[in-house]
């Protein structure tokens, strides 16, 4: 009887420690950098595809993923379809993805990029002046900035990833 109790106890401990990834556990993505102390992000303004100003404040109380990209960037082209699918993922209800073009390209070229890749769930945004990219100290493309509901950058991804990765989705959903 004691042996059975011990086995059950160990089994429950095993289940407890092997359950879903939590926010404290980093998914196995080499280019994901999680900040020990989230950084407050403020005064972020960019443009939509019509040239109208958009503020990050418009998305307060949402989990925001800002993806900086350009049409000439091969890794951006590679990851954009999985980013599009992530936007429609039902596991993360409160996610807003803002793909911001920093390539100083015209709207038609960026729209064609989206059409060629069959992007349907994302809207086009621009940082024509590259001021926003400089504020985030980007060192390459693509770069993805993750902002929590409090308007704080809590992580960033340097380079491309597969946004359909289940471990990443489970981890990200803990911030929803």
Rosetta constraint file for C-alpha pairs under 8 A:
AtomPair CA 1 CA 5 HARMONIC 6.26 0.50
AtomPair CA 2 CA 6 HARMONIC 6.12 0.50
AtomPair CA 3 CA 7 HARMONIC 6.15 0.50
AtomPair CA 4 CA 8 HARMONIC 6.19 0.50
AtomPair CA 5 CA 9 HARMONIC 6.08 0.50
AtomPair CA 6 CA 10 HARMONIC 6.14 0.50
AtomPair CA 7 CA 11 HARMONIC 6.04 0.50
AtomPair CA 8 CA 12 HARMONIC 6.25 0.50
AtomPair CA 9 CA 13 HARMONIC 6.28 0.50
AtomPair CA 10 CA 14 HARMONIC 6.08 0.50
AtomPair CA 11 CA 15 HARMONIC 6.27 0.50
AtomPair CA 12 CA 16 HARMONIC 6.06 0.50
AtomPair CA 13 CA 17 HARMONIC 6.31 0.50
AtomPair CA 14 CA 18 HARMONIC 6.08 0.50
AtomPair CA 15 CA 19 HARMONIC 5.87 0.50
AtomPair CA 20 CA 170 HARMONIC 7.13 0.50
AtomPair CA 21 CA 25 HARMONIC 5.97 0.50
AtomPair CA 21 CA 26 HARMONIC 7.87 0.50
AtomPair CA 21 CA 27 HARMONIC 7.60 0.50
AtomPair CA 21 CA 167 HARMONIC 7.23 0.50
AtomPair CA 21 CA 170 HARMONIC 6.22 0.50
AtomPair CA 21 CA 171 HARMONIC 5.67 0.50
AtomPair CA 22 CA 170 HARMONIC 7.79 0.50
AtomPair CA 22 CA 171 HARMONIC 5.93 0.50
AtomPair CA 22 CA 174 HARMONIC 6.27 0.50
AtomPair CA 23 CA 171 HARMONIC 5.79 0.50
AtomPair CA 23 CA 172 HARMONIC 7.51 0.50
AtomPair CA 23 CA 174 HARMONIC 5.55 0.50
AtomPair CA 23 CA 175 HARMONIC 6.93 0.50
AtomPair CA 25 CA 171 HARMONIC 7.45 0.50
AtomPair CA 26 CA 34 HARMONIC 7.73 0.50
AtomPair CA 26 CA 171 HARMONIC 7.18 0.50
AtomPair CA 27 CA 167 HARMONIC 5.60 0.50
AtomPair CA 27 CA 168 HARMONIC 5.70 0.50
AtomPair CA 27 CA 171 HARMONIC 6.57 0.50
AtomPair CA 28 CA 167 HARMONIC 7.48 0.50
AtomPair CA 29 CA 161 HARMONIC 7.85 0.50
AtomPair CA 29 CA 168 HARMONIC 7.78 0.50
AtomPair CA 31 CA 157 HARMONIC 5.56 0.50
AtomPair CA 31 CA 158 HARMONIC 5.45 0.50
AtomPair CA 31 CA 159 HARMONIC 6.77 0.50
AtomPair CA 32 CA 155 HARMONIC 7.09 0.50
AtomPair CA 32 CA 156 HARMONIC 5.93 0.50
AtomPair CA 32 CA 157 HARMONIC 4.53 0.50
AtomPair CA 32 CA 158 HARMONIC 6.72 0.50
AtomPair CA 33 CA 155 HARMONIC 5.48 0.50
AtomPair CA 33 CA 156 HARMONIC 5.36 0.50
AtomPair CA 33 CA 157 HARMONIC 6.18 0.50
AtomPair CA 33 CA 158 HARMONIC 7.88 0.50
AtomPair CA 34 CA 154 HARMONIC 6.04 0.50
AtomPair CA 34 CA 155 HARMONIC 4.20 0.50
AtomPair CA 34 CA 156 HARMONIC 6.62 0.50
AtomPair CA 35 CA 39 HARMONIC 7.91 0.50
AtomPair CA 35 CA 153 HARMONIC 7.85 0.50
AtomPair CA 35 CA 154 HARMONIC 5.28 0.50
AtomPair CA 35 CA 155 HARMONIC 5.45 0.50
AtomPair CA 36 CA 154 HARMONIC 7.81 0.50
AtomPair CA 37 CA 154 HARMONIC 7.26 0.50
AtomPair CA 38 CA 152 HARMONIC 5.56 0.50
AtomPair CA 38 CA 153 HARMONIC 5.40 0.50
AtomPair CA 38 CA 154 HARMONIC 4.47 0.50
AtomPair CA 38 CA 155 HARMONIC 7.67 0.50
AtomPair CA 39 CA 152 HARMONIC 5.09 0.50
AtomPair CA 39 CA 153 HARMONIC 5.04 0.50
AtomPair CA 39 CA 154 HARMONIC 6.61 0.50
AtomPair CA 40 CA 151 HARMONIC 6.13 0.50
AtomPair CA 40 CA 152 HARMONIC 4.28 0.50
AtomPair CA 40 CA 153 HARMONIC 6.31 0.50
AtomPair CA 41 CA 151 HARMONIC 5.74 0.50
AtomPair CA 41 CA 152 HARMONIC 5.37 0.50
AtomPair CA 41 CA 153 HARMONIC 6.42 0.50
AtomPair CA 42 CA 56 HARMONIC 7.75 0.50
AtomPair CA 42 CA 57 HARMONIC 7.92 0.50
AtomPair CA 42 CA 151 HARMONIC 7.39 0.50
AtomPair CA 43 CA 55 HARMONIC 7.39 0.50
AtomPair CA 43 CA 56 HARMONIC 7.46 0.50
AtomPair CA 43 CA 57 HARMONIC 7.91 0.50
AtomPair CA 44 CA 55 HARMONIC 5.71 0.50
AtomPair CA 44 CA 56 HARMONIC 5.41 0.50
AtomPair CA 44 CA 57 HARMONIC 7.68 0.50
AtomPair CA 44 CA 132 HARMONIC 6.95 0.50
AtomPair CA 45 CA 53 HARMONIC 6.52 0.50
AtomPair CA 45 CA 54 HARMONIC 5.60 0.50
AtomPair CA 45 CA 55 HARMONIC 4.56 0.50
AtomPair CA 45 CA 56 HARMONIC 6.49 0.50
AtomPair CA 45 CA 132 HARMONIC 7.42 0.50
AtomPair CA 46 CA 53 HARMONIC 5.69 0.50
AtomPair CA 46 CA 54 HARMONIC 5.32 0.50
AtomPair CA 46 CA 55 HARMONIC 6.54 0.50
AtomPair CA 46 CA 125 HARMONIC 7.03 0.50
AtomPair CA 46 CA 126 HARMONIC 6.01 0.50
AtomPair CA 46 CA 127 HARMONIC 5.42 0.50
AtomPair CA 46 CA 132 HARMONIC 7.37 0.50
AtomPair CA 47 CA 51 HARMONIC 5.27 0.50
AtomPair CA 47 CA 52 HARMONIC 5.24 0.50
AtomPair CA 47 CA 53 HARMONIC 4.55 0.50
AtomPair CA 47 CA 54 HARMONIC 5.46 0.50
AtomPair CA 47 CA 125 HARMONIC 5.53 0.50
AtomPair CA 47 CA 126 HARMONIC 5.06 0.50
AtomPair CA 47 CA 127 HARMONIC 6.47 0.50
AtomPair CA 48 CA 52 HARMONIC 5.49 0.50
AtomPair CA 48 CA 53 HARMONIC 6.59 0.50
AtomPair CA 48 CA 54 HARMONIC 6.58 0.50
AtomPair CA 48 CA 123 HARMONIC 7.85 0.50
AtomPair CA 48 CA 124 HARMONIC 6.05 0.50
AtomPair CA 48 CA 125 HARMONIC 4.32 0.50
AtomPair CA 48 CA 126 HARMONIC 6.13 0.50
AtomPair CA 49 CA 107 HARMONIC 6.48 0.50
AtomPair CA 49 CA 123 HARMONIC 7.75 0.50
AtomPair CA 49 CA 124 HARMONIC 5.34 0.50
AtomPair CA 49 CA 125 HARMONIC 5.62 0.50
AtomPair CA 49 CA 126 HARMONIC 7.07 0.50
AtomPair CA 54 CA 58 HARMONIC 7.32 0.50
AtomPair CA 55 CA 59 HARMONIC 7.86 0.50
AtomPair CA 56 CA 60 HARMONIC 7.14 0.50
AtomPair CA 57 CA 151 HARMONIC 7.96 0.50
AtomPair CA 59 CA 64 HARMONIC 7.35 0.50
AtomPair CA 59 CA 96 HARMONIC 7.53 0.50
AtomPair CA 60 CA 149 HARMONIC 6.07 0.50
AtomPair CA 60 CA 150 HARMONIC 7.03 0.50
AtomPair CA 60 CA 151 HARMONIC 6.60 0.50
AtomPair CA 61 CA 148 HARMONIC 7.83 0.50
AtomPair CA 61 CA 149 HARMONIC 4.25 0.50
AtomPair CA 61 CA 150 HARMONIC 6.50 0.50
AtomPair CA 61 CA 151 HARMONIC 7.84 0.50
AtomPair CA 62 CA 94 HARMONIC 5.46 0.50
AtomPair CA 62 CA 95 HARMONIC 6.14 0.50
AtomPair CA 62 CA 96 HARMONIC 6.72 0.50
AtomPair CA 62 CA 148 HARMONIC 6.91 0.50
AtomPair CA 62 CA 149 HARMONIC 4.87 0.50
AtomPair CA 62 CA 176 HARMONIC 7.49 0.50
AtomPair CA 63 CA 94 HARMONIC 5.91 0.50
AtomPair CA 63 CA 95 HARMONIC 4.82 0.50
AtomPair CA 63 CA 96 HARMONIC 6.16 0.50
AtomPair CA 63 CA 146 HARMONIC 7.59 0.50
AtomPair CA 63 CA 147 HARMONIC 6.04 0.50
AtomPair CA 63 CA 148 HARMONIC 4.97 0.50
AtomPair CA 63 CA 149 HARMONIC 5.33 0.50
AtomPair CA 63 CA 175 HARMONIC 6.99 0.50
AtomPair CA 63 CA 176 HARMONIC 5.99 0.50
AtomPair CA 64 CA 95 HARMONIC 5.84 0.50
AtomPair CA 64 CA 96 HARMONIC 4.84 0.50
AtomPair CA 64 CA 97 HARMONIC 5.90 0.50
AtomPair CA 64 CA 98 HARMONIC 7.36 0.50
AtomPair CA 64 CA 146 HARMONIC 5.94 0.50
AtomPair CA 64 CA 147 HARMONIC 5.02 0.50
AtomPair CA 64 CA 148 HARMONIC 6.46 0.50
AtomPair CA 64 CA 149 HARMONIC 7.66 0.50
AtomPair CA 65 CA 95 HARMONIC 7.36 0.50
AtomPair CA 65 CA 96 HARMONIC 6.22 0.50
AtomPair CA 65 CA 97 HARMONIC 4.77 0.50
AtomPair CA 65 CA 98 HARMONIC 6.13 0.50
AtomPair CA 65 CA 144 HARMONIC 6.67 0.50
AtomPair CA 65 CA 145 HARMONIC 5.74 0.50
AtomPair CA 65 CA 146 HARMONIC 4.71 0.50
AtomPair CA 65 CA 147 HARMONIC 6.28 0.50
AtomPair CA 66 CA 97 HARMONIC 5.97 0.50
AtomPair CA 66 CA 98 HARMONIC 4.74 0.50
AtomPair CA 66 CA 99 HARMONIC 5.85 0.50
AtomPair CA 66 CA 100 HARMONIC 6.91 0.50
AtomPair CA 66 CA 144 HARMONIC 5.47 0.50
AtomPair CA 66 CA 145 HARMONIC 5.02 0.50
AtomPair CA 66 CA 146 HARMONIC 6.48 0.50
AtomPair CA 66 CA 147 HARMONIC 7.92 0.50
AtomPair CA 67 CA 97 HARMONIC 7.40 0.50
AtomPair CA 67 CA 98 HARMONIC 6.11 0.50
AtomPair CA 67 CA 99 HARMONIC 4.59 0.50
AtomPair CA 67 CA 100 HARMONIC 5.93 0.50
AtomPair CA 67 CA 142 HARMONIC 6.84 0.50
AtomPair CA 67 CA 143 HARMONIC 5.89 0.50
AtomPair CA 67 CA 144 HARMONIC 4.30 0.50
AtomPair CA 67 CA 145 HARMONIC 6.44 0.50
AtomPair CA 68 CA 99 HARMONIC 6.01 0.50
AtomPair CA 68 CA 100 HARMONIC 4.93 0.50
AtomPair CA 68 CA 101 HARMONIC 5.89 0.50
AtomPair CA 68 CA 102 HARMONIC 6.42 0.50
AtomPair CA 68 CA 133 HARMONIC 7.62 0.50
AtomPair CA 68 CA 141 HARMONIC 6.53 0.50
AtomPair CA 68 CA 142 HARMONIC 5.50 0.50
AtomPair CA 68 CA 143 HARMONIC 5.33 0.50
AtomPair CA 68 CA 144 HARMONIC 6.19 0.50
AtomPair CA 69 CA 73 HARMONIC 6.98 0.50
AtomPair CA 69 CA 76 HARMONIC 5.76 0.50
AtomPair CA 69 CA 99 HARMONIC 6.99 0.50
AtomPair CA 69 CA 100 HARMONIC 6.24 0.50
AtomPair CA 69 CA 101 HARMONIC 5.01 0.50
AtomPair CA 69 CA 102 HARMONIC 6.01 0.50
AtomPair CA 69 CA 103 HARMONIC 7.08 0.50
AtomPair CA 69 CA 141 HARMONIC 5.78 0.50
AtomPair CA 69 CA 142 HARMONIC 5.06 0.50
AtomPair CA 69 CA 143 HARMONIC 7.24 0.50
AtomPair CA 70 CA 76 HARMONIC 6.79 0.50
AtomPair CA 70 CA 101 HARMONIC 5.31 0.50
AtomPair CA 70 CA 102 HARMONIC 5.82 0.50
AtomPair CA 70 CA 103 HARMONIC 4.60 0.50
AtomPair CA 70 CA 105 HARMONIC 7.85 0.50
AtomPair CA 70 CA 141 HARMONIC 7.52 0.50
AtomPair CA 70 CA 142 HARMONIC 7.84 0.50
AtomPair CA 71 CA 76 HARMONIC 7.39 0.50
AtomPair CA 71 CA 77 HARMONIC 7.10 0.50
AtomPair CA 71 CA 101 HARMONIC 7.93 0.50
AtomPair CA 71 CA 103 HARMONIC 6.91 0.50
AtomPair CA 71 CA 105 HARMONIC 7.84 0.50
AtomPair CA 71 CA 109 HARMONIC 7.66 0.50
AtomPair CA 71 CA 110 HARMONIC 6.50 0.50
AtomPair CA 71 CA 113 HARMONIC 6.37 0.50
AtomPair CA 72 CA 103 HARMONIC 7.68 0.50
AtomPair CA 73 CA 77 HARMONIC 6.45 0.50
AtomPair CA 73 CA 141 HARMONIC 6.91 0.50
AtomPair CA 73 CA 142 HARMONIC 7.56 0.50
AtomPair CA 74 CA 78 HARMONIC 6.29 0.50
AtomPair CA 75 CA 79 HARMONIC 6.27 0.50
AtomPair CA 75 CA 141 HARMONIC 7.66 0.50
AtomPair CA 75 CA 142 HARMONIC 6.77 0.50
AtomPair CA 75 CA 159 HARMONIC 7.30 0.50
AtomPair CA 75 CA 160 HARMONIC 5.76 0.50
AtomPair CA 76 CA 80 HARMONIC 5.93 0.50
AtomPair CA 76 CA 141 HARMONIC 7.00 0.50
AtomPair CA 76 CA 142 HARMONIC 5.50 0.50
AtomPair CA 76 CA 160 HARMONIC 6.68 0.50
AtomPair CA 77 CA 81 HARMONIC 7.73 0.50
AtomPair CA 77 CA 117 HARMONIC 7.80 0.50
AtomPair CA 78 CA 160 HARMONIC 7.66 0.50
AtomPair CA 79 CA 83 HARMONIC 6.32 0.50
AtomPair CA 79 CA 160 HARMONIC 5.92 0.50
AtomPair CA 79 CA 161 HARMONIC 6.23 0.50
AtomPair CA 79 CA 162 HARMONIC 6.12 0.50
AtomPair CA 79 CA 163 HARMONIC 7.28 0.50
AtomPair CA 80 CA 84 HARMONIC 6.16 0.50
AtomPair CA 80 CA 117 HARMONIC 7.75 0.50
AtomPair CA 80 CA 119 HARMONIC 7.77 0.50
AtomPair CA 81 CA 85 HARMONIC 6.38 0.50
AtomPair CA 81 CA 117 HARMONIC 6.57 0.50
AtomPair CA 81 CA 118 HARMONIC 7.60 0.50
AtomPair CA 81 CA 119 HARMONIC 6.44 0.50
AtomPair CA 82 CA 86 HARMONIC 6.13 0.50
AtomPair CA 82 CA 162 HARMONIC 6.08 0.50
AtomPair CA 82 CA 163 HARMONIC 5.08 0.50
AtomPair CA 82 CA 164 HARMONIC 5.68 0.50
AtomPair CA 83 CA 87 HARMONIC 6.51 0.50
AtomPair CA 83 CA 162 HARMONIC 7.82 0.50
AtomPair CA 83 CA 163 HARMONIC 5.48 0.50
AtomPair CA 83 CA 164 HARMONIC 7.62 0.50
AtomPair CA 84 CA 88 HARMONIC 7.16 0.50
AtomPair CA 84 CA 119 HARMONIC 6.00 0.50
AtomPair CA 84 CA 120 HARMONIC 6.89 0.50
AtomPair CA 84 CA 121 HARMONIC 5.52 0.50
AtomPair CA 84 CA 122 HARMONIC 5.95 0.50
AtomPair CA 85 CA 89 HARMONIC 6.44 0.50
AtomPair CA 85 CA 121 HARMONIC 7.30 0.50
AtomPair CA 85 CA 163 HARMONIC 7.87 0.50
AtomPair CA 85 CA 164 HARMONIC 7.23 0.50
AtomPair CA 86 CA 163 HARMONIC 6.17 0.50
AtomPair CA 86 CA 164 HARMONIC 6.39 0.50
AtomPair CA 87 CA 95 HARMONIC 6.96 0.50
AtomPair CA 87 CA 96 HARMONIC 7.10 0.50
AtomPair CA 87 CA 97 HARMONIC 6.38 0.50
AtomPair CA 87 CA 121 HARMONIC 6.24 0.50
AtomPair CA 87 CA 122 HARMONIC 7.12 0.50
AtomPair CA 88 CA 121 HARMONIC 6.67 0.50
AtomPair CA 89 CA 93 HARMONIC 7.70 0.50
AtomPair CA 91 CA 169 HARMONIC 7.64 0.50
AtomPair CA 91 CA 170 HARMONIC 7.93 0.50
AtomPair CA 91 CA 173 HARMONIC 6.55 0.50
AtomPair CA 92 CA 169 HARMONIC 7.81 0.50
AtomPair CA 92 CA 172 HARMONIC 7.67 0.50
AtomPair CA 92 CA 173 HARMONIC 5.25 0.50
AtomPair CA 92 CA 176 HARMONIC 6.23 0.50
AtomPair CA 93 CA 176 HARMONIC 6.99 0.50
AtomPair CA 94 CA 176 HARMONIC 5.77 0.50
AtomPair CA 95 CA 176 HARMONIC 7.03 0.50
AtomPair CA 97 CA 122 HARMONIC 7.09 0.50
AtomPair CA 98 CA 122 HARMONIC 7.50 0.50
AtomPair CA 98 CA 123 HARMONIC 7.21 0.50
AtomPair CA 98 CA 124 HARMONIC 7.68 0.50
AtomPair CA 98 CA 125 HARMONIC 6.87 0.50
AtomPair CA 99 CA 122 HARMONIC 7.31 0.50
AtomPair CA 99 CA 123 HARMONIC 7.16 0.50
AtomPair CA 99 CA 124 HARMONIC 6.33 0.50
AtomPair CA 99 CA 125 HARMONIC 6.07 0.50
AtomPair CA 100 CA 124 HARMONIC 6.76 0.50
AtomPair CA 100 CA 125 HARMONIC 4.61 0.50
AtomPair CA 100 CA 126 HARMONIC 4.94 0.50
AtomPair CA 100 CA 127 HARMONIC 6.41 0.50
AtomPair CA 101 CA 105 HARMONIC 7.76 0.50
AtomPair CA 101 CA 110 HARMONIC 7.78 0.50
AtomPair CA 101 CA 124 HARMONIC 7.53 0.50
AtomPair CA 101 CA 125 HARMONIC 6.09 0.50
AtomPair CA 101 CA 126 HARMONIC 4.72 0.50
AtomPair CA 101 CA 127 HARMONIC 6.16 0.50
AtomPair CA 101 CA 128 HARMONIC 7.92 0.50
AtomPair CA 102 CA 126 HARMONIC 6.27 0.50
AtomPair CA 102 CA 127 HARMONIC 5.27 0.50
AtomPair CA 102 CA 128 HARMONIC 6.35 0.50
AtomPair CA 102 CA 130 HARMONIC 5.99 0.50
AtomPair CA 102 CA 133 HARMONIC 7.23 0.50
AtomPair CA 103 CA 128 HARMONIC 7.78 0.50
AtomPair CA 104 CA 127 HARMONIC 7.66 0.50
AtomPair CA 104 CA 128 HARMONIC 5.46 0.50
AtomPair CA 104 CA 129 HARMONIC 7.81 0.50
AtomPair CA 105 CA 109 HARMONIC 6.48 0.50
AtomPair CA 105 CA 110 HARMONIC 6.78 0.50
AtomPair CA 106 CA 110 HARMONIC 6.57 0.50
AtomPair CA 107 CA 111 HARMONIC 6.01 0.50
AtomPair CA 108 CA 112 HARMONIC 6.07 0.50
AtomPair CA 109 CA 113 HARMONIC 6.26 0.50
AtomPair CA 110 CA 114 HARMONIC 6.41 0.50
AtomPair CA 110 CA 124 HARMONIC 7.68 0.50
AtomPair CA 111 CA 115 HARMONIC 6.14 0.50
AtomPair CA 111 CA 124 HARMONIC 7.59 0.50
AtomPair CA 112 CA 116 HARMONIC 5.93 0.50
AtomPair CA 113 CA 117 HARMONIC 6.35 0.50
AtomPair CA 114 CA 118 HARMONIC 5.97 0.50
AtomPair CA 114 CA 119 HARMONIC 5.01 0.50
AtomPair CA 114 CA 120 HARMONIC 7.91 0.50
AtomPair CA 115 CA 119 HARMONIC 6.14 0.50
AtomPair CA 127 CA 131 HARMONIC 7.00 0.50
AtomPair CA 127 CA 132 HARMONIC 6.37 0.50
AtomPair CA 127 CA 133 HARMONIC 7.38 0.50
AtomPair CA 130 CA 134 HARMONIC 6.22 0.50
AtomPair CA 131 CA 135 HARMONIC 6.16 0.50
AtomPair CA 132 CA 136 HARMONIC 6.42 0.50
AtomPair CA 133 CA 137 HARMONIC 6.31 0.50
AtomPair CA 133 CA 138 HARMONIC 5.74 0.50
AtomPair CA 134 CA 138 HARMONIC 6.17 0.50
AtomPair CA 138 CA 143 HARMONIC 6.98 0.50
AtomPair CA 140 CA 158 HARMONIC 7.37 0.50
AtomPair CA 140 CA 159 HARMONIC 7.22 0.50
AtomPair CA 141 CA 158 HARMONIC 7.54 0.50
AtomPair CA 141 CA 159 HARMONIC 6.09 0.50
AtomPair CA 142 CA 158 HARMONIC 6.76 0.50
AtomPair CA 142 CA 159 HARMONIC 5.00 0.50
AtomPair CA 142 CA 160 HARMONIC 5.96 0.50
AtomPair CA 143 CA 156 HARMONIC 7.16 0.50
AtomPair CA 143 CA 157 HARMONIC 5.66 0.50
AtomPair CA 143 CA 158 HARMONIC 4.88 0.50
AtomPair CA 143 CA 159 HARMONIC 5.56 0.50
AtomPair CA 143 CA 160 HARMONIC 7.40 0.50
AtomPair CA 144 CA 156 HARMONIC 5.43 0.50
AtomPair CA 144 CA 157 HARMONIC 4.92 0.50
AtomPair CA 144 CA 158 HARMONIC 6.68 0.50
AtomPair CA 144 CA 159 HARMONIC 7.85 0.50
AtomPair CA 145 CA 153 HARMONIC 6.72 0.50
AtomPair CA 145 CA 155 HARMONIC 6.29 0.50
AtomPair CA 145 CA 156 HARMONIC 4.48 0.50
AtomPair CA 145 CA 157 HARMONIC 6.57 0.50
AtomPair CA 146 CA 153 HARMONIC 5.59 0.50
AtomPair CA 146 CA 154 HARMONIC 5.99 0.50
AtomPair CA 146 CA 155 HARMONIC 5.20 0.50
AtomPair CA 146 CA 156 HARMONIC 5.73 0.50
AtomPair CA 147 CA 151 HARMONIC 5.80 0.50
AtomPair CA 147 CA 152 HARMONIC 5.15 0.50
AtomPair CA 147 CA 153 HARMONIC 4.31 0.50
AtomPair CA 147 CA 154 HARMONIC 5.89 0.50
AtomPair CA 147 CA 155 HARMONIC 7.34 0.50
AtomPair CA 148 CA 152 HARMONIC 5.44 0.50
AtomPair CA 148 CA 153 HARMONIC 6.50 0.50
AtomPair CA 148 CA 154 HARMONIC 6.64 0.50
AtomPair CA 148 CA 175 HARMONIC 6.86 0.50
AtomPair CA 157 CA 161 HARMONIC 7.94 0.50
AtomPair CA 163 CA 168 HARMONIC 7.08 0.50
AtomPair CA 163 CA 169 HARMONIC 7.42 0.50
AtomPair CA 164 CA 168 HARMONIC 7.56 0.50
AtomPair CA 164 CA 169 HARMONIC 6.96 0.50
AtomPair CA 165 CA 169 HARMONIC 6.30 0.50
AtomPair CA 166 CA 170 HARMONIC 6.06 0.50
AtomPair CA 167 CA 171 HARMONIC 6.12 0.50
AtomPair CA 168 CA 172 HARMONIC 5.97 0.50
AtomPair CA 169 CA 173 HARMONIC 5.98 0.50
AtomPair CA 170 CA 174 HARMONIC 6.79 0.50
AtomPair CA 171 CA 175 HARMONIC 7.61 0.50
AtomPair CA 172 CA 176 HARMONIC 7.13 0.50
